[in-house]
Amino acid sequence: MSLFAPKEDEVDEEVLEESPTAECLSRFQASLSRFSYNFDATAGVGHGVSASNFSKTVQTSPSKKDRSMKSESSQPVASPLKRQRIDEEQASDSEPLEPVSPSKKAKGKRPARRYAPPEVYAHLKPLNDCLLQSLDIVFCGVNPGQRSAETGHHFGHPTNQFWKCLHLSELTSERIPPSEDFTLPERFRLGLTNIVDRPTAEANELKDTEYKEGIAPFLSKMVRYQPRIACFIGLKTGRIMLDHVTRTQTSRSVRPVFAPGLQPYKLIHSTSVEHSRDCSTSETLFYAIPSTSGKTQSYQIPEKVTLFAQLRADLKKVKDGSLSSANFLIIK
């Protein structure tokens, strides 16, 4: 027997002394295993989250979400005056020649055009008026748009809502295509003209002085053809016309506030021999309706149709004599 070999009774004693401690430790570790957490990176697979992107999926920052909701809920509602101003900026018989793609919309609005001298659009010709004596309504646009000038027809761009509004308001019994604009006077007693003759791509390319210079020729047409109502398509034209009429007839403190619809002035017609045979109206009233351009977003189609329908209702009153214009200013 080796001198260093352990005695059997000593070994057994050592094991017996350590066994209770080892057993307790084992039980304690087993009890802790119930509270352990094992991360499984593939747990999201099959439930809309890939394993590779699992670590990238984080919750949206509450502060950023709150700011987004606050921004959406706090959009201001445009006041009537602001809507008129927006309409004036966008009013035109012209439209974008190409549809705007969603990607372009996302990048932001295209900047508004600025004044363009006549030589820029010298290749485009003015439109012919569609007029006859004593029509019910003569619609006066701002100026020919580029598409209208190219086709030779009023409100010629496919996105312009003029012809749709005419039909929906029952001023025409059917929707007339722009190519048949010349049939309006005889078929529906409606006429077409513009306050400015020269074409542009957008109304912003005109100067205010061009509107003002167009008033005298326009009124000369109204004196000659004597319609019951002249309706401006574009609020800026109506505003400039009201300023022209009231500037010399009323003090600034009592001038009427401009608003869409029936205007507070009229044109009295003479009963000269030249017109006595054909003239069936003694005065022309004036109306203003927002631009029917597809770019005008401040007034939606239902609102425009409502104004066109009101125009039709007022025309009926003019015909049966129930609309009084006794207090209207007289254009001199």
C-alpha positions in Angstrom: 0.0 0.0 0.0 1.2 3.4 -0.9 2.0 5.8 1.8 0.0 8.5 0.0 -3.1 6.5 -0.8 -6.1 7.9 1.1 -7.9 5.9 3.6 -11.3 4.7 2.6 -12.9 5.9 5.7 -11.4 9.4 5.2 -12.7 9.6 1.6 -16.1 8.5 2.7 -16.1 11.1 5.4 -15.1 13.9 3.0 -17.8 13.0 0.6 -20.4 12.7 3.3 -19.4 16.1 4.6 -19.7 17.8 1.2 -22.8 16.1 -0.2 -25.4 18.2 1.7 -23.8 21.5 0.5 -23.7 20.4 -3.1 -27.2 19.2 -3.0 -28.5 22.6 -1.6 -26.5 24.5 -4.2 -28.0 22.4 -7.0 -31.5 23.0 -5.8 -30.9 26.7 -5.4 -29.6 27.0 -9.0 -32.6 25.0 -10.3 -35.0 27.4 -8.6 -33.3 30.3 -10.2 -33.6 28.8 -13.7 -37.4 29.5 -13.6 -36.7 33.2 -13.7 -34.1 33.2 -16.5 -34.9 35.0 -19.9 -33.7 33.4 -23.1 -33.7 35.9 -26.1 -34.8 34.2 -29.4 -33.9 36.4 -32.4 -36.2 34.4 -34.7 -39.3 34.8 -32.5 -40.6 37.5 -34.8 -40.3 35.5 -38.0 -43.6 34.7 -39.5 -45.3 37.5 -37.6 -44.3 40.5 -39.8 -40.8 41.0 -38.4 -37.7 39.4 -39.9 -34.9 38.2 -37.8 -32.4 40.4 -39.5 -34.6 43.5 -38.9 -35.8 42.6 -35.5 -33.2 44.8 -33.8 -34.2 47.7 -36.1 -37.9 47.7 -35.0 -38.3 50.4 -32.4 -41.3 52.2 -31.1 -42.1 55.6 -32.6 -40.9 58.4 -30.3 -44.0 59.6 -28.5 -42.8 63.2 -28.7 -42.5 62.9 -32.5 -45.9 61.3 -32.8 -47.5 64.0 -30.6 -45.9 66.7 -32.7 -47.3 65.0 -35.9 -50.8 64.8 -34.5 -50.6 68.3 -33.3 -49.5 69.5 -36.7 -52.3 67.7 -38.5 -55.0 68.9 -36.1 -53.9 72.5 -36.0 -54.2 73.3 -39.7 -56.0 76.7 -40.0 -59.2 77.0 -41.9 -58.8 79.6 -44.7 -60.9 82.8 -44.1 -63.2 84.0 -46.9 -60.8 86.9 -47.7 -57.8 84.5 -47.8 -59.8 82.1 -50.1 -60.5 85.0 -52.5 -56.8 86.0 -52.5 -55.8 82.4 -53.3 -58.4 82.2 -56.0 -57.1 85.5 -57.5 -53.5 84.1 -57.6 -54.6 80.9 -59.3 -57.4 82.2 -61.5 -56.8 81.5 -65.2 -58.3 79.8 -68.1 -54.9 78.0 -68.3 -53.8 74.7 -66.7 -50.6 72.7 -66.3 -50.0 71.1 -69.7 -48.8 67.9 -68.0 -50.3 66.1 -65.1 -48.3 66.4 -61.9 -47.0 63.0 -60.7 -47.2 62.0 -57.0 -43.4 62.1 -56.8 -43.4 65.7 -57.9 -46.2 66.6 -55.5 -44.1 65.1 -52.7 -41.3 67.4 -53.5 -43.4 70.5 -53.0 -45.5 73.0 -55.1 -44.1 74.4 -58.2 -43.3 78.1 -57.8 -45.8 80.5 -59.2 -44.9 82.1 -62.6 -44.1 85.7 -62.8 -44.9 88.4 -65.3 -44.3 87.3 -68.9 -44.0 90.1 -71.6 -46.1 89.7 -74.7 -43.2 88.4 -76.8 -43.1 85.2 -74.7 -46.4 84.1 -76.1 -46.4 86.0 -79.3 -46.9 82.7 -81.2 -50.4 82.2 -79.6 -53.4 84.0 -81.0 -56.3 85.5 -79.0 -59.7 83.8 -79.0 -62.8 84.9 -80.8 -65.7 86.1 -78.7 -68.9 84.1 -78.7 -71.5 86.9 -78.5 -74.9 87.8 -79.8 -77.3 90.6 -79.0 -79.3 90.5 -75.7 -77.9 87.2 -74.3 -79.0 86.0 -70.9 -75.4 85.8 -69.5 -72.0 86.7 -70.9 -69.2 84.9 -69.1 -65.9 86.9 -69.0 -62.8 84.9 -68.3 -59.4 86.3 -67.3 -57.5 85.6 -70.5 -57.0 82.7 -72.9 -54.8 79.9 -71.4 -52.1 78.3 -73.5 -54.2 75.2 -74.3 -57.2 77.3 -75.1 -55.2 79.5 -77.5 -53.7 76.4 -79.1 -57.1 74.8 -79.7 -59.0 78.0 -80.4 -61.7 77.4 -77.8 -62.6 78.9 -74.4 -61.8 77.0 -71.2 -60.1 74.5 -73.4 -58.0 72.5 -70.9 -59.4 69.1 -69.9 -59.1 69.9 -66.2 -61.0 73.2 -66.4 -64.3 72.9 -64.6 -66.3 75.6 -66.5 -68.2 73.3 -68.7 -69.0 70.9 -65.9 -70.3 73.7 -63.7 -72.5 74.9 -66.5 -74.1 71.5 -66.8 -74.4 70.6 -63.1 -76.1 74.0 -62.4 -78.5 73.4 -65.3 -77.4 76.4 -67.3 -77.0 73.9 -70.1 -79.1 70.8 -70.6 -76.0 68.8 -71.4 -72.2 69.0 -70.9 -70.8 70.9 -73.9 -67.3 70.2 -75.0 -65.0 73.2 -75.5 -64.9 72.6 -79.2 -68.6 73.6 -79.3 -68.2 76.9 -77.4 -69.4 78.9 -80.4 -72.9 77.2 -80.1 -73.6 78.6 -76.7 -75.2 81.9 -77.9 -77.9 80.4 -80.1 -78.5 77.2 -78.1 -78.5 78.5 -74.5 -78.4 82.3 -74.8 -74.9 82.3 -73.2 -71.8 84.2 -74.4 -68.0 84.1 -73.9 -65.3 86.8 -73.8 -62.2 87.7 -71.8 -61.0 90.8 -69.9 -57.5 90.4 -71.3 -57.0 89.3 -74.9 -53.4 88.0 -74.9 -52.8 84.4 -74.0 -50.5 83.2 -71.3 -49.8 79.9 -69.6 -51.0 81.3 -66.2 -52.9 84.4 -65.1 -49.9 85.3 -62.8 -48.0 86.3 -66.0 -50.3 89.3 -66.5 -49.9 92.7 -64.8 -52.7 94.3 -62.9 -52.6 97.1 -65.3 -53.7 94.8 -68.1 -56.8 93.9 -66.2 -57.6 97.6 -65.7 -56.8 98.4 -69.4 -59.2 95.6 -70.4 -62.2 97.2 -68.5 -63.0 99.8 -71.1 -63.1 97.4 -74.1 -65.1 94.9 -72.0 -67.7 97.6 -71.1 -67.9 98.6 -74.7 -68.9 95.1 -75.6 -71.5 95.1 -72.9 -73.0 98.4 -74.2 -73.1 97.0 -77.7 -74.5 93.5 -76.9 -76.5 94.4 -73.8 -76.7 91.0 -72.0 -78.9 90.6 -68.9 -75.9 89.6 -66.7 -72.2 89.7 -67.2 -70.4 87.1 -65.0 -66.6 87.3 -64.3 -64.9 83.9 -64.0 -62.2 84.8 -61.6 -62.5 86.9 -58.4 -59.6 89.2 -59.2 -61.4 90.5 -62.2 -64.5 91.2 -60.1 -62.5 92.9 -57.4 -60.7 95.2 -59.9 -64.0 96.0 -61.6 -65.6 96.9 -58.3 -62.7 99.2 -57.5 -63.0 100.8 -60.9 -66.7 101.5 -60.4 -66.5 102.8 -56.8 -63.3 104.7 -57.0 -64.9 107.9 -58.4 -68.5 107.4 -57.1 -68.1 106.7 -53.4 -65.8 107.7 -50.6 -63.3 105.1 -49.4 -65.0 104.7 -46.1 -68.3 103.7 -47.6 -67.1 101.5 -50.5 -68.9 98.1 -50.6 -66.8 95.1 -49.6 -66.1 92.7 -52.5 -67.7 89.2 -52.3 -68.5 86.5 -54.8 -72.0 86.6 -56.3 -74.2 89.5 -57.5 -72.2 92.8 -57.6 -73.6 96.1 -56.4 -73.5 98.0 -59.7 -75.1 97.9 -63.1 -74.9 99.3 -66.6 -77.9 101.2 -67.9 -78.6 100.8 -71.7 -79.8 103.6 -73.9 -82.8 103.0 -76.2 -81.2 104.4 -79.3 -82.6 103.6 -82.7 -79.6 101.5 -83.4 -80.5 99.0 -80.6 -84.3 99.5 -80.3 -85.1 96.7 -82.6 -83.0 94.0 -81.0 -82.7 95.3 -77.4 -84.9 93.5 -74.8 -82.9 94.5 -71.7 -82.7 97.9 -70.1 -79.7 97.2 -67.9 -76.8 94.7 -67.4 -76.1 93.3 -63.9 -72.7 91.9 -62.9 -71.7 88.7 -61.2 -68.4 87.3 -59.9 -67.6 83.6 -59.5 -64.3 81.9 -58.5 -62.0 80.7 -61.2 -62.9 77.3 -62.7 -59.3 76.4 -63.3 -58.4 73.0 -62.0 -55.5 74.5 -60.1 -57.9 76.6 -57.9 -58.2 74.6 -54.7 -59.6 77.4 -52.4 -63.1 76.7 -53.8 -64.1 73.1 -54.6 -66.5 72.0 -57.4 -69.6 71.8 -55.1 -69.1 75.4 -54.0 -68.6 76.6 -57.6 -71.7 74.7 -58.8 -73.7 76.4 -56.0 -72.6 79.8 -57.2 -73.5 78.9 -60.8 -76.9 77.7 -59.6 -77.4 80.9 -57.7 -76.5 82.8 -60.9 -79.2 80.8 -62.7 -81.7 81.6 -60.0 -80.9 85.3 -60.1 -81.3 85.3 -63.9 -84.8 83.9 -63.4 -85.5 86.8 -61.0 -84.2 89.3 -63.6 -86.4 87.9 -66.2 -89.6 88.0 -64.1 -88.7 91.4 -62.6 -88.4 90.2 -59.0 -84.8 91.2 -58.6 -84.5 94.9 -57.6 -81.4 96.9 -58.6 -82.7 100.2 -57.5 -79.9 100.8 -55.0 -77.1 99.6 -57.3 -74.4 102.0 -58.4 -74.6 103.0 -62.1 -71.5 102.6 -64.2 -70.7 105.9 -66.0 
